[in-house]
Amino acid sequence: MKMQPFFHKIQCGFTLVEMAIVLAIVAMLLGGLLPTISAQMEQQRRSETRKQLDEVQQALTGYSIINRRLPCPAQPNIASGISGAGVSDCTISTGVLPWATLGTSETDAWGRRYSYTASNSFITSNITLAFTGTLSVKSAASGANIANSIPAVIVSHGPNGLGAYTTSGVQISASSDLDEADNSNGGTTFVSHNPSSSFDDLVIWISPNILFNRMVSAGILP
């Protein structure tokens, strides 16, 4: 009589308890990694925004060399894609960066528009060496001056975006932090310092001395 092979089928797998333990371990590992990943992403966005701000400075200087003045701000409440969005408008001296006029990015790395304020004389007349800016940057709302007589200031409102304009032309509520509030209230005084729990704005400005030197080197000013 011929013997037929006989196999034992062994069923292998996780029990519900074992699966629960594995999932709990994975959750704990992911929970520990998420803060690190989030911090790295924010640092990347901050670095990208600083790079964009450097490009904005160069674009503004280049514009002044070609046109003998700085561009006016763009109307902040015009949505992207609508006529006039991002276009320099000399009926205002504070608004958002005229990205369409300059050919720069519309938004920072968090997807919000840059605020832009310019001293009136630098946007309405041909610049001369006698011009003095009317803007200033301080170390805090009640702190010491970092820079005076500034022609123009550009602000990224950082991760929290408080006070910034969105691409739909809507302004986000202002910050309760006095330093951040100074950067979105339409005034002539701005604040720049290291990030804190309530302050995350990135602020740059056009130095009058650098602007004049670049225009002299280009043969625009005597």
Contacts in CASP RR format, 6 or more apart in sequence:
PFRMAT RR
TARGET T0000
AUTHOR 0000-0000-0000
METHOD contacts of the structure
MODEL  1
MKMQPFFHKIQCGFTLVEMAIVLAIVAMLLGGLLPTISAQMEQQRRSETR
KQLDEVQQALTGYSIINRRLPCPAQPNIASGISGAGVSDCTISTGVLPWA
TLGTSETDAWGRRYSYTASNSFITSNITLAFTGTLSVKSAASGANIANSI
PAVIVSHGPNGLGAYTTSGVQISASSDLDEADNSNGGTTFVSHNPSSSFD
DLVIWISPNILFNRMVSAGILP
14 22 0 8 1.000
42 159 0 8 1.000
44 109 0 8 1.000
45 108 0 8 1.000
45 109 0 8 1.000
45 110 0 8 1.000
45 159 0 8 1.000
46 109 0 8 1.000
46 158 0 8 1.000
46 202 0 8 1.000
48 109 0 8 1.000
49 108 0 8 1.000
49 109 0 8 1.000
49 110 0 8 1.000
49 156 0 8 1.000
49 158 0 8 1.000
49 202 0 8 1.000
50 202 0 8 1.000
52 104 0 8 1.000
52 105 0 8 1.000
52 108 0 8 1.000
52 109 0 8 1.000
52 156 0 8 1.000
53 114 0 8 1.000
53 154 0 8 1.000
53 156 0 8 1.000
53 202 0 8 1.000
53 204 0 8 1.000
55 104 0 8 1.000
55 105 0 8 1.000
56 97 0 8 1.000
56 102 0 8 1.000
56 104 0 8 1.000
56 114 0 8 1.000
56 154 0 8 1.000
56 204 0 8 1.000
57 154 0 8 1.000
57 204 0 8 1.000
57 206 0 8 1.000
59 102 0 8 1.000
59 103 0 8 1.000
59 104 0 8 1.000
60 70 0 8 1.000
60 71 0 8 1.000
60 102 0 8 1.000
60 152 0 8 1.000
60 154 0 8 1.000
60 206 0 8 1.000
61 206 0 8 1.000
61 210 0 8 1.000
61 211 0 8 1.000
61 214 0 8 1.000
62 214 0 8 1.000
63 70 0 8 1.000
63 71 0 8 1.000
63 101 0 8 1.000
63 102 0 8 1.000
64 70 0 8 1.000
64 122 0 8 1.000
64 127 0 8 1.000
64 211 0 8 1.000
64 214 0 8 1.000
64 215 0 8 1.000
64 220 0 8 1.000
65 214 0 8 1.000
65 215 0 8 1.000
65 218 0 8 1.000
65 220 0 8 1.000
68 126 0 8 1.000
68 127 0 8 1.000
68 215 0 8 1.000
68 220 0 8 1.000
69 122 0 8 1.000
69 123 0 8 1.000
69 124 0 8 1.000
69 125 0 8 1.000
69 126 0 8 1.000
69 127 0 8 1.000
70 118 0 8 1.000
70 122 0 8 1.000
70 123 0 8 1.000
70 127 0 8 1.000
70 151 0 8 1.000
70 152 0 8 1.000
70 206 0 8 1.000
71 88 0 8 1.000
71 98 0 8 1.000
71 101 0 8 1.000
71 102 0 8 1.000
71 118 0 8 1.000
71 123 0 8 1.000
72 88 0 8 1.000
72 89 0 8 1.000
72 90 0 8 1.000
72 91 0 8 1.000
72 92 0 8 1.000
72 93 0 8 1.000
72 98 0 8 1.000
72 118 0 8 1.000
72 123 0 8 1.000
73 88 0 8 1.000
73 89 0 8 1.000
73 92 0 8 1.000
73 93 0 8 1.000
73 94 0 8 1.000
73 95 0 8 1.000
73 96 0 8 1.000
73 97 0 8 1.000
73 98 0 8 1.000
73 116 0 8 1.000
73 117 0 8 1.000
73 118 0 8 1.000
74 84 0 8 1.000
74 85 0 8 1.000
74 86 0 8 1.000
74 87 0 8 1.000
74 88 0 8 1.000
74 89 0 8 1.000
74 95 0 8 1.000
74 96 0 8 1.000
74 97 0 8 1.000
74 98 0 8 1.000
74 99 0 8 1.000
74 100 0 8 1.000
74 101 0 8 1.000
74 116 0 8 1.000
75 84 0 8 1.000
75 85 0 8 1.000
75 86 0 8 1.000
75 87 0 8 1.000
75 89 0 8 1.000
75 92 0 8 1.000
75 95 0 8 1.000
75 96 0 8 1.000
76 95 0 8 1.000
76 96 0 8 1.000
76 113 0 8 1.000
76 115 0 8 1.000
76 165 0 8 1.000
76 169 0 8 1.000
76 171 0 8 1.000
77 165 0 8 1.000
77 169 0 8 1.000
77 170 0 8 1.000
77 171 0 8 1.000
78 84 0 8 1.000
78 85 0 8 1.000
78 86 0 8 1.000
78 169 0 8 1.000
79 85 0 8 1.000
79 167 0 8 1.000
79 168 0 8 1.000
79 169 0 8 1.000
80 106 0 8 1.000
80 167 0 8 1.000
80 168 0 8 1.000
84 100 0 8 1.000
85 100 0 8 1.000
86 96 0 8 1.000
86 97 0 8 1.000
86 98 0 8 1.000
86 99 0 8 1.000
86 100 0 8 1.000
86 101 0 8 1.000
86 106 0 8 1.000
87 98 0 8 1.000
87 100 0 8 1.000
87 101 0 8 1.000
88 98 0 8 1.000
88 101 0 8 1.000
89 98 0 8 1.000
90 123 0 8 1.000
90 124 0 8 1.000
93 117 0 8 1.000
93 118 0 8 1.000
93 119 0 8 1.000
93 120 0 8 1.000
93 123 0 8 1.000
94 115 0 8 1.000
94 116 0 8 1.000
94 117 0 8 1.000
94 118 0 8 1.000
94 186 0 8 1.000
94 187 0 8 1.000
95 115 0 8 1.000
95 116 0 8 1.000
95 117 0 8 1.000
95 165 0 8 1.000
95 186 0 8 1.000
96 113 0 8 1.000
96 114 0 8 1.000
96 115 0 8 1.000
96 116 0 8 1.000
96 165 0 8 1.000
97 104 0 8 1.000
97 106 0 8 1.000
97 113 0 8 1.000
97 114 0 8 1.000
97 115 0 8 1.000
97 116 0 8 1.000
97 154 0 8 1.000
98 116 0 8 1.000
99 105 0 8 1.000
99 106 0 8 1.000
99 113 0 8 1.000
99 114 0 8 1.000
100 106 0 8 1.000
106 113 0 8 1.000
106 167 0 8 1.000
107 113 0 8 1.000
107 114 0 8 1.000
107 167 0 8 1.000
108 114 0 8 1.000
108 156 0 8 1.000
108 157 0 8 1.000
108 158 0 8 1.000
108 202 0 8 1.000
110 156 0 8 1.000
110 158 0 8 1.000
110 159 0 8 1.000
110 161 0 8 1.000
111 166 0 8 1.000
111 167 0 8 1.000
112 156 0 8 1.000
112 157 0 8 1.000
112 158 0 8 1.000
112 161 0 8 1.000
112 164 0 8 1.000
112 165 0 8 1.000
112 166 0 8 1.000
112 167 0 8 1.000
112 172 0 8 1.000
113 164 0 8 1.000
113 165 0 8 1.000
113 166 0 8 1.000
113 167 0 8 1.000
113 169 0 8 1.000
114 154 0 8 1.000
114 155 0 8 1.000
114 156 0 8 1.000
115 154 0 8 1.000
115 155 0 8 1.000
115 157 0 8 1.000
115 163 0 8 1.000
115 164 0 8 1.000
115 165 0 8 1.000
115 183 0 8 1.000
115 184 0 8 1.000
116 152 0 8 1.000
116 153 0 8 1.000
116 154 0 8 1.000
116 155 0 8 1.000
117 135 0 8 1.000
117 152 0 8 1.000
117 153 0 8 1.000
117 186 0 8 1.000
117 187 0 8 1.000
117 188 0 8 1.000
117 190 0 8 1.000
118 135 0 8 1.000
118 151 0 8 1.000
118 152 0 8 1.000
119 131 0 8 1.000
119 132 0 8 1.000
119 133 0 8 1.000
119 134 0 8 1.000
119 135 0 8 1.000
119 150 0 8 1.000
119 151 0 8 1.000
119 152 0 8 1.000
120 134 0 8 1.000
121 131 0 8 1.000
121 132 0 8 1.000
121 133 0 8 1.000
121 134 0 8 1.000
122 131 0 8 1.000
122 133 0 8 1.000
122 151 0 8 1.000
122 152 0 8 1.000
127 211 0 8 1.000
127 212 0 8 1.000
127 215 0 8 1.000
127 220 0 8 1.000
127 221 0 8 1.000
128 221 0 8 1.000
129 212 0 8 1.000
129 221 0 8 1.000
129 222 0 8 1.000
131 151 0 8 1.000
131 208 0 8 1.000
132 149 0 8 1.000
132 208 0 8 1.000
133 149 0 8 1.000
133 150 0 8 1.000
133 151 0 8 1.000
133 208 0 8 1.000
134 149 0 8 1.000
134 188 0 8 1.000
135 149 0 8 1.000
135 150 0 8 1.000
135 151 0 8 1.000
135 152 0 8 1.000
135 153 0 8 1.000
135 188 0 8 1.000
135 189 0 8 1.000
135 190 0 8 1.000
135 205 0 8 1.000
136 145 0 8 1.000
136 147 0 8 1.000
136 148 0 8 1.000
136 149 0 8 1.000
136 150 0 8 1.000
136 188 0 8 1.000
136 189 0 8 1.000
136 190 0 8 1.000
137 145 0 8 1.000
137 146 0 8 1.000
137 147 0 8 1.000
137 150 0 8 1.000
137 153 0 8 1.000
137 189 0 8 1.000
137 190 0 8 1.000
137 191 0 8 1.000
137 192 0 8 1.000
137 203 0 8 1.000
137 205 0 8 1.000
138 144 0 8 1.000
138 145 0 8 1.000
138 146 0 8 1.000
138 182 0 8 1.000
138 189 0 8 1.000
138 190 0 8 1.000
138 191 0 8 1.000
138 192 0 8 1.000
139 145 0 8 1.000
139 146 0 8 1.000
139 191 0 8 1.000
139 192 0 8 1.000
139 193 0 8 1.000
140 178 0 8 1.000
140 179 0 8 1.000
140 191 0 8 1.000
140 193 0 8 1.000
141 178 0 8 1.000
141 179 0 8 1.000
141 181 0 8 1.000
141 182 0 8 1.000
141 191 0 8 1.000
142 178 0 8 1.000
146 192 0 8 1.000
147 205 0 8 1.000
147 207 0 8 1.000
149 208 0 8 1.000
150 205 0 8 1.000
150 206 0 8 1.000
150 207 0 8 1.000
150 208 0 8 1.000
151 205 0 8 1.000
151 206 0 8 1.000
151 208 0 8 1.000
151 211 0 8 1.000
152 205 0 8 1.000
152 206 0 8 1.000
153 190 0 8 1.000
153 203 0 8 1.000
153 204 0 8 1.000
153 205 0 8 1.000
153 206 0 8 1.000
154 203 0 8 1.000
154 204 0 8 1.000
154 205 0 8 1.000
155 183 0 8 1.000
155 184 0 8 1.000
155 190 0 8 1.000
155 201 0 8 1.000
155 202 0 8 1.000
155 203 0 8 1.000
156 164 0 8 1.000
156 201 0 8 1.000
156 202 0 8 1.000
156 203 0 8 1.000
157 163 0 8 1.000
157 164 0 8 1.000
157 172 0 8 1.000
157 180 0 8 1.000
157 183 0 8 1.000
157 184 0 8 1.000
157 200 0 8 1.000
157 201 0 8 1.000
158 164 0 8 1.000
158 200 0 8 1.000
158 201 0 8 1.000
158 202 0 8 1.000
159 200 0 8 1.000
160 175 0 8 1.000
160 200 0 8 1.000
161 172 0 8 1.000
161 200 0 8 1.000
162 172 0 8 1.000
162 173 0 8 1.000
162 174 0 8 1.000
162 175 0 8 1.000
162 177 0 8 1.000
162 180 0 8 1.000
162 184 0 8 1.000
163 171 0 8 1.000
163 172 0 8 1.000
163 173 0 8 1.000
163 174 0 8 1.000
163 175 0 8 1.000
163 180 0 8 1.000
163 183 0 8 1.000
163 184 0 8 1.000
164 171 0 8 1.000
164 172 0 8 1.000
164 184 0 8 1.000
165 171 0 8 1.000
165 172 0 8 1.000
166 172 0 8 1.000
171 184 0 8 1.000
174 180 0 8 1.000
174 181 0 8 1.000
174 184 0 8 1.000
174 185 0 8 1.000
175 181 0 8 1.000
175 184 0 8 1.000
175 198 0 8 1.000
176 198 0 8 1.000
177 198 0 8 1.000
177 199 0 8 1.000
179 191 0 8 1.000
179 193 0 8 1.000
179 198 0 8 1.000
179 199 0 8 1.000
179 201 0 8 1.000
180 191 0 8 1.000
180 198 0 8 1.000
180 199 0 8 1.000
180 200 0 8 1.000
180 201 0 8 1.000
182 189 0 8 1.000
182 190 0 8 1.000
182 191 0 8 1.000
183 190 0 8 1.000
183 191 0 8 1.000
183 201 0 8 1.000
183 203 0 8 1.000
190 203 0 8 1.000
190 205 0 8 1.000
191 199 0 8 1.000
191 201 0 8 1.000
191 203 0 8 1.000
192 201 0 8 1.000
192 203 0 8 1.000
193 199 0 8 1.000
212 221 0 8 1.000
215 221 0 8 1.000
216 222 0 8 1.000
END
